[in-house]
Amino acid sequence: MSMTKDSLRAVLGPLPVGAGRGTIEQAGLLEWVSVCESFVSVKLNDPGVAEREPLAGRIGAAVSAHARAVGVGLQSLIVEFVDSAGSVVHTSRFGEGSSASTVAAAPGGASASEGHRPIGGLGQAPAQTGSQTGSQTGASRAQHPQDTASGLPGVRSVIAVGAGKGGVGKSTIAVNLAVALARRGHAVGLLDGDIYGPSLPTLLGLGAMEQVVMQGMLQPFLVHGVKAITLGKLVDAEKPLIWRGPMAHGAFKQLTEQTSWGELDYLVIDLPPGTGDVSLTLAQTLRLSGAVVVCTPQKVAQDDAVRAARMFQQLGIDVLGVVENMSWFIGDDGKEYDIFGRGGAQVMAQRLGLPFLGAVPLNMALRANSDRGEPLKNFDAGVVGSALSGALEAVATRVEQEIAIAEMRRGTRVPTLTVS
């Protein structure tokens, strides 16, 4: 037996609220329940300051008893009370992993305590890998971490999208690459691996959606033709993620290995900027078809992009090529302005002997569609113009071509001939 969302709802519903308000079910307080193995999260409408801690205590006792009855050791229970705007006003924590039973919310709904809500092992370091994360020492122990990495069941090709520095539009490129591939009829997944600054909730318009856990597996959101998962829907939007390397390692492994991806042609992974823990974890645990490096044209961005490309190569990951983002700006007057020095990233790619995957312009429509979470509109030439839509399609085409070449080079794909 195991704890399930339905079994927990059945346990919580009859609990008395207090102050003569009947039960949780009668008062309509229960917003949602999430359970993954021995980790439980409960969110309720605020019953009032006087009733928060007593009600949280009753919930803690009931969930603990239920866990014992089904033979599960309750590792963590988080009970959150939210106001009418959905902001967390009080948090109580129970279980083996809790150092304090209750934490009051700071003004504005931000917790004064840790900046994340663990679900199914988030923030816990696997003992066997903790010594390998967060430093170059771990990378040096294996010449090519990809040699021992494994694939995800049902996923044909995994593409990492990385950058040497932040602010170059890496997440924008990752989202639009995934959408472009899905528009061509492929089954595509998108993983927000930027665990310190997840941006997929905004770029995909996930604000009103709740993360669902079924049978211990995270269920990806199906939006814009893409299956997407992001840590941004597992933590409070305004809380900082203050994690050391092993904690980041555990979070990333959960997102990859405890997500029900199903059958995918492509899984696009949006990495955090730089050459740190998550990239190393990715190389050690997941076999990749290749990596895309995103760079803006100016020299300061190129310097960091070179380091990112060299990192992928050192880890045994094929660099599929370089995308020059914000290559030029398209004004309302239709003119093109080379704000950052158009062509710089292309020259860098040539110097490194890497394929150039294309240049993507910046225009007002792209910014607006990204802020509204409507990436499909970026492929409507009537909305964004042919320069942007054509550039995004061209990048997707080149990525597909480079993946096919990389897989044939590794012997995982053979060329085919179609006669008609």
N, C-alpha and C positions, 0 to 999 in steps of 0.2 A: 504494500500500500504506500501511497505518497500523498503529500498535501497538494491540493489543486485549488484553483481559484473558486470553483463552485463549492468545494467542501469548506473553505474558509468563509465564504459568504454565509453559508448555512450556520457556521459557528458564531459569526459576528452579529448576524441579524437580530437574534433574540436578546442581546445584551442590553440592560437598562441604561438609558442616557443619564438619568438623574433629573432632579428638579421637576418631577412629575411630567416628563415629556415622553414617557413610554420607552419603547425599545429603539435601537438604531434603525431598524427597518421601518418602524412606524413613523419615526421622525424624518426619515429620508436623508440621513446624514452620510451614508456610505457612497463615496464617489467612485473609487475603484480599488481593486486588490490585485497585486502582482506577486507571483511566487515562482521561484526558480530554485529547485532542490531545497536547501535548508535556509534560504533567504526569502524573507517576506516583507513586502511594503504595503501599507494601507493608507489611503487618503480619505479624509472625512471633512464634511462641512463643519465649521467651528461651532461648538455648542455653547460657547461662552467661556470666559476666563476661569470661572469657578469650577466648571465641569471638565476642563481639559485633562488635568492630571488624573483625577479619579477614573474617568472613562478610559484613558490610555492604560491605566493599571489593570482595569477589567479586561481590556483587549489583550494585553500582554499575558495575563493569566490564562485566558481562554485559548489563545493561539499556542502557548507553551503546552497546555494540556492536550490539545489536539495533536500537536507534533509528537508528543510522547505516545499517544494512542495509536498513531500510525507508524511508530518506530523511526521517527526522524529526529535527529538532534538539531534543535533550532539554533542556527549560527547567528542570525541577525533578524530582528524585527524592527521596522521603522514605522512609526505612526505619525502621520502629518495631518495637521488641521489647517484648513484654508479658509480665507475670507470670501466674500461674495465676488471679488475680482479674481479669485483663483490664486492669490499670493499666500504662501505658507506663513502662518502666524505663530505656529508652535510645533515642535518636533520632539517626540519621545523615542528613545532607543532601548531595545531589550535584546538579550541573547548573549552568547559567549563572546562575540566580538565587540560588545559595547562597553566603553569605559565609563559612561554616564547614562543614567536612566532617562533624563529629560534635558532638552536644550531649547531654551526660548529663542524665538526668532528676533533678529535685530530689526531695526526700522527698515521698512521697505520690503520685508519678507526674506532678507538674506540671513542665513544662519550664522551665528557667531562662532560656530564650531567648524568642523571639517567641511570642505567644499564639494562633496559628492555624496550620492546616495548609492551604497553598494547593492547590487542585485546579482545574485548567482556568482559571487566570488570576485566582483570588481574590487580592485585595490588590494588584493591579496597576492603575495609573491609566491609562485611555485618554487619549492625549495631547491629543486634541481637546476633552476635557471637563474636564480637571483645573482649568482656570482658572475654571470656572463653579460648582464645588462649594464648599460650606462657607461661603458668605457671601450677604448680601442683594444684593451687587453682581451676582451671576449672575442672580438673579431679575429685577433691574431692567432687564436688557438686552432682555428680551422681555416685553411687557406681559402676554401670556397664554402661558406655555410650552405649554399644551395645544394651542395652534393648530398647532404643528409636531410634536406627539407622534403616535405611530402605535399601532395596535392590535396585539394578539397574534393570530397566525393561529389560527383555530378557536375563539377565545374571544369570546363574545357581549357579556358585561357584566363590567366590572372594578369592584370595590367596595373602596375603601380604608377601613380602620378606624383612626382616630387619636385622640389625646388630647393635651391640653396638658401633662399631667404624668404621671409614673409612679404606679403603685399604685392606679389607679382601676378595674382589671379589664378593660382594653382587650382583652387577649389572650383572656380568658374570653368576652367578648362576641363576638369574631371567630370563635372556635372554635364556639360554640353557634349563631351565625348561619349558618355554613357547614353545620353538621350539620342544622339546621332546614330549610334550603333543599334539602339532599340528601334528607331524609325526604319531601319533596314530589315526588320523582321527577326533580329537576333534576340535571344533571351539574355537579358543583361541585369547584373547586380551592381550596386554602388555602395561601397563601404566607406564611411567617414572615419578614417584612421587618424585624423587630426584631433587627438583626444584632448589637447590643451585648448584648442579653439575651434570646436566643431561648428561648421557653418551650414551644413545641409538642412537643418530645420528652416532656415531662412531661404536658401537657394531653391529648395523644393516645396516650400509652402506647407510645412508639416505642423505649424503652430497649434492647430485645433485637434490634432490626432494624439492618441495615447498609445504608448508602447504595449504590445500584447505578448505575454509569455504563455506558451502551451507546451505541456509535457517537458518542462525544463529547457525549452528552446525559445530564443527570441524570434518573433515573427516579423519579417521585414515589411515595411510599408510598400505598397504597390502604387506608385505615382508616376505620371508622365511616361508610362510604359516601362518603368524601371523598378526593380526590387531594391529598396534602400534601407540601410540601417545606420544609425548614428548615435554616438554617446550623448549627443545633445538632447535626446528624448529620454535619457535615463538619469539626467541630473537637472537640477534647477538652473534655469537660464542665466541667472545673475550671480551664481556662486562660482568662485574661482576653483579650478582643479589644481590643488597644490599637492602634486604627486612626485615621489621619487621614482627612479628608474624601474625597480621591481614592480611598483604599483601600476605604472604605465604598461609594463610588460603584461601583467595579468589582465588589465582592461582590454588591451588589444587582442589578446588570445581569446577572450570571451566573445568579442564581437565577431571574430572570424570563425571560431570553432563551435560556438553555441548559438549560431543563427541558422534557421531552417531555410537555406538558400534554394533547395530543390535543384532542378537541372538548369544550368546556365551555359551559354556560349562564352560569355565574357563576364568577369568580375573586375570592376574598376575600383582601385583603392586610392583614396585621397590621403596622402601622407602629410604629417606635419612638416613644416619647413626645417631645413638643416639636416644634420647627419648624426642624429642621436639615437636614443633607445628604441623607438618604435621601428625605425628602418632596420636596425640590427635584428630585432625580434622578428620582423617580417621575413628577412632573409633566412633566419635560422629555422623557421617553422613552416613556411609556405613556399612551395615551388612556383616561381613566376615565369610567365611567358616573356616579360620584359618590362622596362620602365620608360616612362616619358618624363623628360625634364622640361619644366616651364621656366621661361626667362623673359624679362623685358629687355629692350635693346641697349640700355645704358651700361656702361662699363662696370659700375658697382654691382649690378645684378649679375653680370657675366662672371665676375670673379667667384661669387658664391655658387653659381650654377656649375662651374667647372668642378668645384669640390663635390657637388652632389653627383655629377656624372662619374667622377672617379670613385666615389664611394660605391655606387652600384656595381661598377666594374670590379672593384676589389672584393665585393661580396659574391661575385660570380653571377650577377644579374645582367642580362643583355640590355643595353641602352637602345631602345627602339628609335630614339631621336629627340630632337629639340623643337619645342614650340615657342615661337616668339609672340608673346601676348602684349597687348597694348602697342602694337607695332606702329600704328598711326591713329590719329583721331579724326573722325568724320564729324564735321560741324553741321549745324542746322542748315547752313548754306550749301551743303554738299561738298565743300572743299576738304581736302586732306591735309592734316597738319602733323608733321613728324616731331611730336613733342619730346619723345625720349631718344630720338636718333635712330630712325628706321634702319633695319638690316643688321644691327650689331650682333644679335643672337645668331643670325644666319652665318655671319663671319666666324663667330666662335665655334659653331657646329662644324664648319669646314676645317677649322684649325685642329679640332679634336678628332676629325675623321668620323663624325657622327652624321646620320641622316638628318636633314632638315625637314620637319614634318609640316611646316607651314607657318604663316603669319596671320594673327588674328587682330583685327582693328578694335578700337574702343569707340563706342558711340553712346548716345544718350539712351537709346532704346534697350541696349544690352544692360546698362545699369538699372533701368527701371524694371525690366523683366526679372533680373536677379533679385532685386529687393522685394518684388511681389511673389517670388517663387513660381514663375511661369516660364521655364526654360524652353518649352515647345515653341513659344512665340519667336525665339531667336532663329528659328528655321523658316519663318515666314518672311520672304523677301519683301512682301508688301508692307510689313511692319518695321523691319530692321534694315531693309536695304539688301541688295544682292551681294555687296562686298562682305558683310558679316556672315550671312547665311551660307554663302559660297565658301568662305574661309573655314567655317566650322565643318562643313561637309568634306572639304578637302583634307583637313586634319584627320578626320575619321577614316577616310580612304587610305591615307598613308599609314596610319597605325595598323589597319588590317593587313596591308601589304607587308609591313615590317614584321608583324607577328608571324605571318606565313613563312617569311624567309628565315626568321629565327628558329621556328619549329622544324623546318626542313633541315637547317644546319645541325640541330640537335638530334635529328632522326625521329622526332615525335610526330611528324607529318610527312606524307609523301605527295609529290605533285600528281595532279590528275589531268587527264586530257578528255575534253568533251567534244564529240564529233556530232554535228547536226547537218 
